[in-house]
């Protein structure tokens, strides 16, 4: 296997692990959280978010989802118009847009607002904040699942000599 193949394999693994995490969050936790009142929602996220936000796994995953496709793109640079290069570049762009920028610029400030609530007296607009929390998770999930599919397609696609 070439450097590009190994880097694409790593891209698939990192994006696949992150995809699984987001599948659990959106398809299992969201329905559970949707059934909670504001106090229950605030208590759950008050316990969950501080641990999730500082987890080594999150940092390792995002770093891997950024580094592996960059290595693949460098290794594929001789064929910048080839399908493998283009698929990897689009997957990397989705990774930057979803797991990185949406998380950093939109989700983190939303977490701060939610964590500032008094669980005994959630704010009147708590449902809008919950909706924003769900929406941002779905945006990141969609971007990550698409990036995973693109990295996988690039991995299994033979190198074109164009």
N, C-alpha and C positions, 0 to 999 in steps of 0.2 A: 504494500500500500504506500502511496505517496504522502507527502506532507499535507497536500490538499485533502486527500481522503481522510487522514487522521483528524485534521482540523474540522472537516465536515462531520465526521462521526462524533467528535466532541460537541459540536454545535447541536447536533440532533439530541445527544444525551442531555446537555444542559437545558435546551428548550423543552425537551420531553419531561424532565423533572419539574420544571417550572409550570408546564402545562398541566401536569397532574395536580400540583398544588392549587392552581387556579380552578381546576375542575372541582376539587373538593370544596373550595371556598364558594364558588358560584352555584354549584349543583346540589350541595349538601347543606352548607352553612346558611346560605341565603334563604332557603325555604324555612329553616329553623328560626332564623332571625326575623323573618317577615311575620311570623306568628307571635312575636313578643310585643309587649307594650313598651312604651318609652323607657321605663325604669329597667325592665329586663334587658332591653337592647343596650342601654348605657352600662349596666353592670357587666354584661358579657364582654362587650368591647373594652371596658375598663380593665378586665382581666386578660383578654386576648392580645390587644394591640401593643401594650408595653413589651411583652415577650416577643411577639412577631416582628415588631419594628427593629429589634436589636439582635435578631437571630443571625448567627454566623452563616446559616444556610442561605438566607436571603442575599447576603453580601457575596458569598461564593457563587451562587447561581447567576446573579446579574453580571458579576465580573466574568464568569465563564461564558455567558451568552454574548458578551461583548468581545472578549479576547479571541475565542475560537473562530468566529466568522472573519475577524480581521486577519488572523493567520491564514485562513483559507483564501481570502481575497488576495493577499500578498502572494501566496503560492500559485494562484490562478491568474496572476497579472499578465502573463504572456498571452492570454486569451480573453481580453476584457469584453468582447462582444459575444462570447460563448454563453450558452445557457447556464452552465454551472456558476459562472461568475455573476451573471445577472440575478439568478435565483438567490444566491448567497447575499448579494448586495441589497436586494429588496428585503430579505429576511433580517439582515442587520439593521436596515432602516426601520423596520417594524419593531425590532427589539429596542432601539433607541427611543422611538416614539412612544411605545406602550410601557413596558416594564420600567424604563428609566425616566423619561420625561413626565408621563402621566403620574407615575408614582411620586416623583420628587416635587413637581410643581402643582399638582392638583390633589392627589390622595393624602399626602402628608399634612397639608394645611387642614383638610377635612378631618383627619384623625385628631389633630390638635383641638379643633372645635368640639368634637364629640367627647374627647377625654376631659374637657373643661366643664362638662355638664355635672350637675348634682343629680345622681341617679334617683334620688327621692323626689326630685322636681325637674324633669326634663323640660327644655324650653318648648314654647308652643309650636315651633317649626321643626320639631325633632323628626317628623316623618319626611320632611324635605331633605334633611341631612342624611337620613337612612337611605332615601332614594338616590342621593348623590353617591353615597358609599357603594350601593349596589351597582349603579351605572359605571362608576370608575373601575370597579372590579371586572365588569363585563367588557369594557373597552380594553383593559389590559389582557384579559383572557382571549379576546378575539385577535388582538395583535400577536400574542404569544403562540396561539394555536396555528395561526397562519404562518408565522415565522418557522415554527416546527415543521409544518408541511413543506415549506420552501427549502429548508435545510435538508430534509429527507429526500426531496426530489433532486436536489443538487448532488447529494451523496450517491444516489443510484444511477444518475445520468452519466453515460460515458463521456469522456473528454473529447470535445470536437477539436479537430486540428485545422481550424479556419483562421 
